[in-house]
Each structure stands twice: as C-alpha cells, then as structure tokens.
Amino acid sequence: MQQTIYIDKSPSGSDGPIAFFSRDVNVVYTGLEVQTEENAPLLAELSRLCGLDFFQNAPALPLYGVPYITVFAADGRGGWLAVCGGCFEGSAVCHIAPDLSIRLVPECFSSLLAEAIRDPDWRQKRLPGGSWPRLPEDQAGRTKLAQALPLPLPRPTPEKPEKTEPPRVFPSRAAAEREFSIQDLWAVLRQKKPPRFQVHPMMSPADREGRALVHHAAWHETYTGLMPDRILAAHTLEKCRNIAASAPQHNTLVLLDQEDGGRVIGFACYIHNARALVSVPDAAEITALYVLRAYQGLGLGRMLLEHCLSHLSKERTALFVLKGNENAIRFYEHMGFRPTGHTVASQLEGETITELELCLDRGYDALHLF
C-alpha cells in the first residue's frame, strides 16, 4: 500500500534540500506561492480587457493549498486565479472565491488567457459568483494584446478535457493541518536517520535559532577567564541571532540531539577558500566549531570536524584557536592539526585578543584522522 506524506513547499531559496523518496511513497507538496509580473507593460490592458489583475508585487494572501498552489491574478471581486503546482502549461487553472470555494476553469493558463482575450463575456461563462459585467469589446485592443503577448495561444479548450481534481484551499497552514498531517522537508529527511546525534546542513528557522543559542552559551562556557569580561558581555544572544540570520546554509552544519527533540547542541562553519588572513597557501578553512559543554567528551567535536573535512577537497585546512585555550589546542592537535607559528591579533570592544593558526595537511598527516 502506497504511503502518502504531505510536505510544505513554501519558497525557501535555491539552496534548500532536495529529497528522493521510494516508489511506495506518494509525496503531496502543500503551500502557496504568488506569481508576480514585475516588468509587464501589458498589465493595465489585461486588467481592462480581460478582467485579470496580475500582481506586480506579491501580496499577503490568506490562502494555503493542498496540493501546492501558485496564485497569479485577482478577479476584482475578492477572489483569485491559481494553478495547482508551479507549472503553468501543465496544470489546470482554478478560481478561488472569497469563501475559498474552488472551481476549475479551462485546462491550462494559456487556454484561459486565449479565452479572456477572445471573449469579453468569459467571466460570466467560467466563474461563479452570479452576474459578471461584460468587459469592453474593443476588438482592435484585443487583437493588439494577442499579438503582443509572448506566450503562444492554443486552440479553445477541448469538449472533454482530462479530469482534474481541484485542490483544497484553507485560510492558513494551521487550518490545513487540522485535516492533513503536513510536515517540513527537513523533518521528513531526519526521521529516516536513527542515531541520537546527527549532523545536518543548517536548514530550518529552528536550526538558526539553535545555532545562535549554542554560539552564545559556548562562548561564555569556553572563554570565561580567557577573554576580558567586556568582550564576553558584548557577545549577547541578540548579536548571535543576527549572525545566525545572515549565515549561509550551504557551509554551516548543525549537530542535533534527537532524544531532545532535535535540539541543536553544536555547530560548525567552513569555507572552501581560506580568508586572506590565513598564512597557509591554497587552503580551506574551518571558521567556527562549538559543542555545548554538557555534550563534550562524547566524540561530538570529532564528528563535527570530520563532517566539515568531508566537504572540503583541498589537502590543507586551516583554523584559528584563541591563545590560552589549551583544551581546544589539544583537541585539534589530536585530530592532526599543527601550529604554523602564525598568529592574528584582533581588536574587540577595545581589547586585544590573539589567535593561533593551526593547519591540517591531509597529504602528510592523514594517519591522524584515519
């Protein structure tokens, strides 16, 4: 029996995760996207002659689709027009009334546009809601509009189009979740991994918040007595949240405790090309690695470090350790890193701190790792 899972597909950037599921899993993506037309000089004419108010800016709509819907226009009466999914030519168009009732229109977007340009009375024939006023005849304007549009206009809708089930539309995700068990993709991916401690790329808002909490707590746990109090006082949770908010997903790893609800207990960051302050030529760099004190001694720092190194193809990897942080220096030396003799002095809150550069050369020190 095929299992159906519902996954939220709210737009989250091009670097989000990609999932592959087995044939016995039916994936239904849910959510909402608004299609905008930023540079479209024909919008006023489309509105006047066709009654289609396309969006130049994405409004906040009280809609959530199961399956996923892409809303592309308003109907002028508080309703909307949408396609199911993101494919305009392969998906049916539906009309969403203000009460969130659904009616399928033609079989695809270009058919709808062709009919709207051709027939001033298309809304009365296709849309619910009682009497719709007839749009302007203006045959010359309609011909000009049809000629100016870049997309091809197909023949009229066939008499017996393939049957399509309309989506369900709700006022919010929370309302949809009362009927459907909707999950986030990262949660589905992580359910398939049994170990208690797991390392993943930073994906979710909870990951970013967890990164900030670890960054704040680990600094105070690690550097109290090693850094001036003025620097530690300035390292606030709000500052850590701002740093986490701007951190890229693709080179930040989070360490999770699945027995504590997937809580973030550590994180690490890496870059493929080291910063200019690194003295080692042609090196990658690990720019941060923290594990909460309560979880230290369990091999989790090594786990994080090895995950970072698995993403780095260069033989040499550099990092910096605060001078006097003997525990960290011993850990990295155990992992094969060696001091280069290079130091960097930085000014923080009017105080000077010194960091020592260490480097791992996997072509020379591979036995320390494996």
VENJODA-V328960 format. One line per field, one symbol per residue. ss: DSSP state (H for helix, E for strand, L for the rest). psi: psi as a letter, one per 30 degrees, with the letter a starting at -180 (. if undefined). A space follows every 50 residues. Layout:
ss->???
psi->???
This chain:
ss->LLEEEEEELLLLLLLLLLLLLLLLEEEEEEEEEELELLLLLLHHHHHHHH LLEEELLLLLLLLEEELLEEEEEELLLLLEEEEELLLLLLLLEEEELLLL LEEELLLLHHHHHHHHHHLLLHHHHHLLLLLLLLLLLLHHHHHHHHHHLL LLLLLLLLLLLLLLLLLEEELLHHHHHLLLLEELHHHHHHHLLLLLEEEE ELLLHHHHHHHHHHHHHHHHHHHELLELHHHHHHLLHHHHHHHHHHLLLL LEEEEEEHHHLLEEEEEEEEELLLLLLLLLLLLEEEEEEEELHHHLLLLH HHHHHHHHHHLLLLLEEEEEEELLLHHHHHHHHHLLLEEEEEEEEEEELL EEEEEEEEEEEHHHHHHHHL
psi->kkkkkkkkhkkglfgllkkkllfgkjkjklakkkklieijffeeeeeeff gjjlkekjljkhkkkjakkjkfllgfggalklljagjefgllklkjlfgg lkkkcafleeeeeeeeeejfgeeeefklgbkkkklkdieeeeeeeeefkf kkjlllkleilkkkkllkklfleeeeffekiklkeeeeeffgjfkekkkl kkeleeeeeeeeeeeeeeeeeefkfflkeeeeefileeeeeeeeefkkef gkkkkkjffhggkkflllklkfjllffkfkkhllkjfkjkkkefglggge eeeeeeeefffkflekkllkkkkfieeeeeeeeegfkkkffklkklkkhg lklkkkklkkjffegeffe.
